[in-house]
Amino acid sequence: MTTLRVRVVPNGKIDKVVGEVGGAIRIKLRAPAVEGKANRALLNFLAGKLGVAEREISIQAGEKSRNKIVRIERLDEQTIKDRLLADV
């Protein structure tokens, strides 16, 4: 299990990892920050980028904040960062 700091920017043009800022991975999402839509989009996006099931990813802190702590099963921190930042 690994925890990861994430900074979410909702209402973007596309779902995309933008980079790393202050130790947090910055991710733009198309989903609005309304009724948990951005949180669900974040879990779905991370699952696709990391190649794990969505049930293996959970938000540990920051459900109503742009700054979140995400818990990911089965992958170590370096593998996660390598996969997310590969296209940046």
C-alpha positions in Angstrom: 0.0 0.0 0.0 1.2 3.5 -0.9 -0.2 6.9 -0.1 0.1 9.7 -2.7 -0.5 13.4 -2.4 -2.6 14.7 -5.3 -3.7 18.2 -6.3 -6.9 18.1 -8.4 -7.9 20.8 -10.8 -11.5 20.2 -11.9 -13.3 21.5 -15.0 -10.3 21.0 -17.3 -10.4 20.5 -21.0 -9.0 17.0 -20.7 -8.1 14.4 -18.0 -4.3 14.8 -17.7 -1.4 14.6 -15.3 0.1 18.1 -15.5 3.2 17.5 -13.3 4.4 17.5 -9.8 4.1 20.6 -7.5 5.4 20.7 -3.9 5.5 16.9 -3.7 2.0 16.4 -5.0 1.0 15.1 -8.4 -1.2 17.7 -10.2 -4.0 16.3 -12.2 -6.6 18.1 -14.4 -10.0 16.5 -14.7 -12.9 17.3 -16.9 -15.4 16.5 -14.2 -16.8 19.4 -12.1 -16.2 19.5 -8.3 -19.9 18.9 -7.6 -21.5 16.0 -5.8 -18.3 13.9 -5.8 -18.0 13.8 -9.6 -14.4 14.9 -9.5 -13.6 12.3 -6.9 -15.1 9.5 -8.9 -13.3 10.8 -12.1 -10.0 10.9 -10.2 -10.3 7.3 -9.0 -11.3 6.2 -12.6 -8.4 8.1 -14.1 -5.8 6.8 -11.7 -7.0 3.2 -12.1 -6.6 3.5 -15.9 -3.2 5.2 -15.8 -1.8 2.8 -13.2 -3.3 -0.4 -14.5 -5.0 -1.4 -11.3 -8.7 -2.0 -10.5 -10.6 1.1 -9.2 -11.4 -0.8 -6.0 -7.7 -0.8 -5.2 -7.6 3.0 -5.0 -9.3 5.1 -2.3 -9.3 8.7 -1.1 -8.0 8.8 2.5 -8.2 12.5 3.1 -9.4 15.6 1.3 -12.7 14.4 -0.2 -14.0 18.0 -0.3 -10.6 19.6 -1.0 -8.4 19.9 -4.1 -5.6 18.5 -2.1 -6.1 14.8 -1.5 -4.3 11.9 0.0 -4.9 8.8 -2.2 -4.2 5.2 -1.1 -3.2 2.8 -3.8 -2.8 -1.0 -3.2 -0.2 -3.3 -4.9 2.2 -0.6 -6.3 5.1 1.2 -4.7 5.6 5.0 -4.8 8.3 5.0 -7.4 6.3 2.8 -9.8 3.2 5.1 -9.3 5.2 8.3 -10.0 6.9 6.7 -13.0 3.6 5.7 -14.6 1.8 9.0 -13.9 4.6 11.3 -14.9 5.7 9.4 -18.0 3.7 11.6 -20.4 4.6 15.0 -18.7 
